[in-house]
Amino acid sequence: MKRLIILLLVSFLSIAVGYSQNVVTAYAEEGSRNFYFSQCWSMGAFTVSNGVNTRIEGSFSFRSNQLTSESNRASWITSPWMLLEEGSISFLTRLDGFPGTTRAILIQYIPFDPTDVVHGHGESVTFHTFSFPDPIRQTTVHEVTARIPEEIIGKPHKIFISFIGTGGTARAGVDNISIPGTYYADPSNGCRSLAEMQADSDGDGVVDEEDDYPDDQYRAFNNYFPAKDYSTLMFEDLWPSLGDYDFNDLVVDYKINRVTDASGEIVEVIADLRTRAAGAGYRNGFGIEFTGIDPSKVISVEGTRIKGETIHRFDERGLEADTRYLTVIAFDDVYNVLPHAGQGSTGVNTTAEGPFQEVSTLRVIIRFKVDGVTATGGEVLLREISHENFNPFLIANQRRGYEVHLPGKQSTALADHSLFGSSDDNSVRGSRQTYRSKQGNLPWAMDIAENIPYLKEGQHFTRGFMKFKDWVKTDGNEFIDWYLERPGYRNGEALLNIR
């Protein structure tokens, strides 16, 4: 069953998604270095030992030589090539109790470098250091953990663990090495990285097979929400009055694509908008706020449709000015994107007899990086822009303060907040109760993660979608699929589906 995304009523549904993480491990229990070499682990001045002074768990542990050098190449263990995942590296370690001055562990990563024809090694980078506490004779077992740096997740790397020390004769034992990620080495080909086996035309570290932009080093992946195909937004524009409740005053299909680069930073957000219907006599506008995103992170906006004498103020980048969060006005007058056909019709594409206007796609692009360079406010990561902070809204009849949002969403800084709680509105500003009516918490806007028909002019919403009322009455517990085309769910005589 496809997911319905409608944030309305007094109850909310939450979905928890779980997954099991991949790990690459080395527990020393095979009893021989050769086994680990065959699995593409590397070691320098380390052996597999059952000596009681350095054994930690089981029958064997890894044991270092005497730690008497501060070089990261003196005593070390290196993982096979991996595609690292989010999480933490962990292992157990202890000293053997013999004297020493200082002892520490450097945890580093080695990136894949295709220009190094010998090993594929880039320059190692230290991202975590663990120092054994004084006195240096102690034999306590320590669990060492180090968070995988975000910038290397999903890319071919090795984890390089170095043991350093000065003075004395103390050795270290190591056991239960665990690294989150997937194995990415080829034991049959000298343990070389699998990245060498696959083309990467633009050299961004993402192989062509997985790269949505194989010839663009600054772009790598398309990331759609809430679905790859179009979803549908429907608005009533008489807020704070309830209106005729046909939800065809503005019908906008949308598809949001967050284009990211190989590092997982957003290059641009592409909003494809198809305005299918404008059932009112109002000249409504349409905007999108990405709540929580500072405008300083945006380089430019392009593709909006704004008339010459507009009620809005814009900065030099194309963002609406004087707002708290990133706000884009896609169009300030619906007739700029869906012209009125005249001939006595009330709105556009809502009268069964027509005439009908052709629906076109308006593509709005919000740029966060250009040629790999971010805006002054810094980078925006994929998780920072999602359906959760997607906040579309209608601006009613050229009055900037009259904003109509999805239920539970907050208005922008430019809304007329005195309208909350007036007429039919039951909103409590600043709470999750915004944009709900006094008549059963009904909304003024709906967001459906599927492309669906809309109501003909003058038809009540419940006449077209006959299970909607039952869904509302049960707080969303029954008929959660009310919007689908199933027997007894829709009344086709009340619906239009102009595309």
N, C-alpha and C positions, 0 to 999 in steps of 0.2 A: 504494500500500500504506500502510495507516495505521501510525503510529509506535508501536512497543512501548517502553514505558519500564519496564524492570526492571533495577535496579542490583544484579546478583549475579554470581557466578562470579569468576574471577581476571582476566578481561579486561573492558575497557570500550570502548564505541564512542563516538566523538565525531563530531559533524556540524558542518561549517563552512558558514555561510550567507554568501554574498556578494551585494552589490548595487552597482549603479552610481548615483552621486549626481547629482541635478539641479543645474545651475548657471545663473546669469544672468550674462552677461559684457558688457564694453564694451572693445574693443581699439583704438578710434580709427581703424581702417584704412578706414572709410567716407569719411573725409576731410572731413566736414561735421557741424557740430553739429545741423543740421536733421534728419539721419537719426536721431540719438539722441533728439532731442526727439520724433520720431514714434514711437519705441519707449518713450516715457514716462520717459526719463531727464530730469533737470533739472540745470542748471548756472548758477552765478552767478560772473561774472568769470573764466570759463574758456572757452577756445576749442579747436578742433582745429587743430593746427599741424604743419608739416613743418620748422620751424626747427631748425637743428642744435644750438642751445644747450640745448634741452629735449627733443628727440626721444630715445626710449629704444630701441624696437624697431620694425621695419617702416618704413613710409613716413611714418606720422603718430603723434603722441602728443597727449594733452590737455595744454594749457599754461595756467597761471594768470596773472593780472595780477600786478603787483608786490605782494608780501606785506608789507603795512605796517600791518596791523590785527590786533588780538587778538579781534575779533568772529568768532563762528562763522558769521556770515552775510555775511562779506566775500568770500571765495573758496571755492566749494564745488561738490561734485557729489553728486547724490542719485539713488539707484536708483529703478526703478519699484516699485510695490507688489509684495510677494513674500510667499509662505509660506515662512519660513526653515527650513532643515534643519540638523542637527548638522554641524559642521565649522568651517572658518575662512575668513574673508574674506581675500583676498590681492590685492596690486597692486604694481607697480614704480613707483618715484619717484626723482627726482634734482633737484638745484638747478642753476641755469644758470651758477654760478661767480661771479656778481656779489656785491658785499659786502652784508652784512646783520648784524643783531645776534642775533636768535633766529628760528628757523623750526621749526614743529611741525605735526602733523596730529592732528585730533580725529576719532575714529571713533564715530559715534553711531547710535542707532536712533530711528525715529519710529513710535510705535504708531498703529494705526487707531483713531480716535475718531469714532463715528457722530454725536456731537452737534456736531461741527464740519462745518457744512453746506457750507462753501466748499471745503476740501481734504480733510477727513477726518483732519486731522493732530492727534495728541496731542502732548504736550510731549516734546521730544527728550531723550534720555538718553545721556551720554557713557560708553562702556564700555572704550575703549582710547585711549591717547595715544602718539604716536611723535614723538620730538624728533630733529631733524637734529643730528649731532655737530659740534662745532667742529673746525677753523675754518669759518666760515659760507661761505667761498668754495668749498669742496670740491664736486666734481661726481660723486661716487661714486653708482652706482645701488644703491638699497636695495630689498630685498623686504620689504614690510610685511605682516604677518599679524595677524589678530585673531580669537580664538575667538568664535563666536556664543554669546551668553549662553543658558544652558539655559532660562531662564524665558520666552524669546520664541520658542522653536522651535515651529513649526506654527501660528503666528498671523500675521495680516497686519501687516507692517511695511515701512518703507522704511529703507535704510541711507544715512546722511547723513555724508559725508566732508568735513570743513572743513580748510582750510589757513590757518594764522595766522602772523604774524610782526611783528617790530618792527625799525625802522631799515633803512637800505640800500635796494637796488633788486632784490634777488634774487627770481626767479620759480621756480616748480616745474613739472616735467614729470611726468605720470602716464600709466601704460600698463597694459594687461593686467589690468583690474579683473575679479575673479571672486568671485561671492557664492553660497554653497550655498543652494539652495531652488528653488521653482517660481514662475514668472511669475504675478502675481495682479492685473494691471492691465487696464483696458478702454480701448484706444486710441480706440475709436469713441465713447467717452462721456467725453471730457475727461481720459482717463487715471485715472479714478476707480477706487477699489478694488472688486474683484469682491465684497467682503464687503457692499457697499451693495446689491448686486443680490439678496442672499439674506437670508431672515428669520433673526433671532436673538432669539427671544422672551424669553429670560432675560438677554440682554445680557452673556453671559460670553465673547464673542469666538469662540464655536463656532456655526456656522450650524445651524439646526434640522435640516437634512437630514443632518448628520454627528453631531448631538448625541443621545446615547442618553437624555438627560434634558433635553429642550428647554425645560421650564418650571422647571428647578431651577438657579439660578446657581452652586450649590456642587458640582454633579455634572455630568460631561460624558460619560464613556466607560466602557463595560464592557470588561474585559480578563480573559479566561478562561485558565486553564491546567489541565492540559496540553491540554485540548480543551474545546469549548463544551458538549459532552454529558458524561454521567457516565463516570467512570473507576472502576476496581475495585481496592480494597485487600483482600488476603487474609492472614490471620495464623495461625500455629501458636503456641499459648500455653504450651507446656511448656519453653520456653527456660530454662536452657541444655541441657536434654535435647531430642532431636530430635522425639519424639512419633510419632504415627501418620501424619503427613505427608499429611493430607487437605485441609489449608488451608481448613477451614471453621469453625475455632474462633471466628473473627470475620471476617465479610465486610461491608465497608462500601463502598458506592458514594459517590463524592464529586465535587463540582463546585465549583471555586474561582473566584470573580469578584473582581477587584481594581477597585473603582470609583474612577476618578480625576477630578479637576476639570480645568478648562481649562489649568491650569499644569502638568499632569502629575504632581501630587502625589496620593498615595492618600488618599481620604476614608475608605474602609472596605474591609475584606475580608469577603466573604460566602461562607461555607462551607456548602453544601447537602449534607447527609449522609443517606444512606439505609442503615440497618443491615438487611441482608437475612437474615443467618444468624448464629447463635451455637451452634456445634456441640458445645461442651464443657459440662461441668458447672460450670465456673468462672464466677464473676461478674466478668467482665473489664470494664475501663474503656478509654476511648479518648481520646488527647490529640494535639495538634498543636503542635510547636515550629517557629517560623520562626527558624532559626539565624542568628545575627548581628544580629538586631533587638533593640535595647535596650528593655526594658519601659517605660521612661520616655516612649516615643513613643506609647503607647496611652492613649486617653481612657477607653474603657470596653469591656466585653464583654457581649453579651446573647445569650440563646437557649440557653445550656448547660442540661443536665439533670443536676442534682446532688441526691442524697438528703440527708436531714436529718443523719444521722450518717455523715459521709464521712471517708475517710482523708486527704483533701487539705486543705491550707491555702490560702486565697484572700485577696487584698488587696481593698481597697474597690472596685476597678475590675472585679473578676471574673477577673483573671489568677491563675494559680497562684503562690503566694508562694515566695520563697527560690530562685528560678531565675535562671540567668545571662541567658538569652534569653527573648523573648516565648513564653510557654507557656500554652495554653488546654486545659483539660480539657473536652471536648465532653460526655462523660457519664462518670460514675464507676462505673456498674453497668449492664451491657448490658440487664438486665431492666427498666430504667427506660425504654428506648426500644423494646425488643422483648420484651414480657412472655413468660415461660414459660407454655406452654399446659397444663402438667401432663399427666395421662393417661399417665404412664409414659415419656414421650419423654426421650431423653438430653439434647438441647439444644432449640434453636428453629429450625424450618424446615430441618432437615437429614435428617429421616427421610422416606423416599419415601411412606409411608402416611399421613403427617401426624400430628396436626393442624397446620395452618399458621396463623401469625399474619400479620395485615396489615402491610405495610411502609409506614411513614410517613417524611416528610422532616423532619429536624431542621435548622433554619437557625440557624447561629451567626454573629454579626456582631461583628467587631473594628473599633472606630472609632478613626481616627487624626486626624480633623478634624471639628469640629462648627461649622456656620455659618461656615466658612472659617477657623476658628481651630485651630491645632495644639495638641498636648499639650506639656508642659514640655520634653520631649526633642527637639522640633523635628519637621520634616516627614519623611515617608517617600516616596521617589520610586518610580515604577513598577518600575524595574530592581532595586530593593532587595528585592522580594518576588517570587519566581519558583518554578518547580518545582525549581530547583537547591537552594534552602534550605528547601523544604517538607519537614518531618520528622515524619510521622505515627507514632504508636506505640501499642501495646497495653500496658495495665497489668494484669498477670496476677493474677487471683483476690484482689483487694483487698490486694495487697502492693505498696506504692508503689515499692520498689526494683527490682521485676522488670519491666523495660521491654523490649518486643520491638520493634525498629526494622527498617527496610529495610536490606539489606546495604550496607555502606559508609557508613551514617549513624552519627552519634555519639549517645550517650545524653545525657539531660539531666543537670543538676547533682544531681538527686535520685535517680539510679539507684544501685543497689548494685554498685559497680565490682569487688567481690571475686568476682562471678559470671563475669566474663570469663575465658575459658580453662578453665572447669570443665566437667565432664561432656562433652557432645558439642560444646561451643562451641570454636571455634578462633580467636576474636577476639584481636587485638592492640589494646588500648585506645589511642585517640588516632591510629590509623592508618586507612587505607581497608579494612582487613581485618576490620572489626567485623561481627558478626552473620553469620558464615559457619561452617559446621559442619566437623568433622574428616572427614566423609564426603563428599569431593568438593566442598567449599565450598558445599554446599547452604544456602539461606537459611531464615529463619523468617518472612519477610514478602515479599509481592510487590505491585508497583504496575503495573497494566496500563492503558494509556491508551485503554481501550475497555471497554464494559460486557459482561462475559462470564458464563457459568454458573459454578457452583461444584460441589464434590464432595459426593455423598451421604455420610452418616456411615459411617465404616469403609472407604471406598474410597480407595486410594492415588492421589495426584495424577497419577501417570504412567498410571494406568488410564483416567482421564477425558480427559487431554490426551496423546495417544499419541506426539506428536513432541517433547514437552518433553525427554525424556531425550536424544534425539539432539541437540537444541539445546545442552543442557548439555555433552555429550561433546565437541562441536566448538567449545567456548568462544564460543558465540553466532554462529558463522560460517555455520551451516546451519540451516534451518527457523526463521528469525527470525520467521516468521509462525505459529508453532506454536499459538497461542491462537485462531486464526481458525476459522470453520466451513467446512472444506474436506474433500474426500474423503480418508478415512484419518487425519484429524487428531483427531477427537473420537469418544468412545464415549458416546453419549447415555444408555446404561443406567446409567452411573456418575455422571451429572450432574443437578443441579437448577437451576432458573432462576426462583426465586420473586422477584417484583418488587413 
